[in-house]
Each structure stands twice: as structure tokens, then as C-alpha cells.
Amino acid sequence: MTFQQLLSHLDTLLQQHRPEYYEELNPPATAAELAAFEAEVGLTLPPELRAWFSWHNGQSEECFESLVANYECPSLSSVAESMRINRELLEAGDYAANWWQPNWVPFLTNGSGDHVCLDLEGTFTGQPGQLIEHWHDWEPRDVVFPNLTAWLAAVVQAYEAALAETGETELTDEQILDLELESPAGFPLAFRAG
């Protein structure tokens, strides 16, 4: 499936099986909001990430439920704030090598300073577009998926597997926290900051 097809499928899964969470998703980001974000962070978002934020611009700040595992969907403004804070710490010399990179876009957060980032430069591997885990107080920097499409396919697969396993029509927040995404063959790739 294409990224857009997977996104449409996820939308249907959330509407049907997590309606309360779906109601907490923000409206789509506008073209003006996307352009303002790109201007602020000095990056051009790839088509899949633009499509992601054009689907929903994150979730309500009052919503602490996760999309998958322990990760929530931040809005563009929250992403920009995380990037700004980490860039300032990087420029101040507070970070070891590869603790943070200016071309990482943290599109998922656990709300405690940890993220899954779309890596636009290909840190460690030379493969731009990969997804890398960023921990605010821990050195591992695993590359968990080769790209956003592979990640979204794993999210959809995890939802479908949970629904098939439980036989229920709605998934609980606890079931979502227990979801484990199946990485493609050869992933994750283990790296460390420092």
C-alpha cells in the first residue's frame, strides 16, 4: 500500500475502533501552517510527513492517550518547540555527538522529552528518511524503521492484529500501550550517541 492508502486505512481504524481518541485529533494542518513550520525550522518536509500533518495536526494538548505504544502525536507547533529546544542545547555544546541533529523531525513523543524522529540526513547510515529514536537522557539512537511508510504499515498491522486477537470492536488505551510494532527485516539498527 502507498503511504496515502495506509493513512486512509488508519483513519478508518481509528474512527471505528478508537472513536474517543479520534475525536481528540486536531484538524489538518493548513498549507500556511506547513509553510510557516518549514520556514521556522529551516527544513523542507518530505511528502509523507506533509501528508501526515495534513491528515491531522497532532492531537489535543489535553489528550494524553497514545496513538501507538507510548507515543502521542504532537502538533506542528509542539514539534517546532522540541526542535528549537534541542537545537539550542546542541548549539550551546550541551550535547554529545549525535545526541540531537538539526535535521531530525520529532513527529511522535512520549510527553517526557523522548521522540521518534524522521531523520532527513541519514545519521549513522547515510539513508535519509529513516526513523530514529531520540531519548532525552539515554544514549541509544536506534534506527527503528527505514521510512515513514514502513512505520505506518506496522502501525496498521499492529492495530489489525490487536483487533483480531481481542475480538472486540474497540481498543482500550491499555491495549494501545501494549502494542509492539514489527520492524522490517534488518531493523532496528542499534547506534549510540556520544
Protein Blocks (a to p, Z undefined) as FASTA:
>chain_A
ZZklmmmmmmmmmmmmmmmlmmmpccdddfklmmmmmmmnopacdfklmmmmmmpgcjaf
kbccdfbhjbccddfklmmmmmmmmmmmmmnopacehkbcfkbccfbcehnopacdddfk
opoklpghiacdddfkbfbdcdfbfbfklmmmmmmmmmmmmmmmnopabdcfklmmmpcc
dddehiacdddeZZ
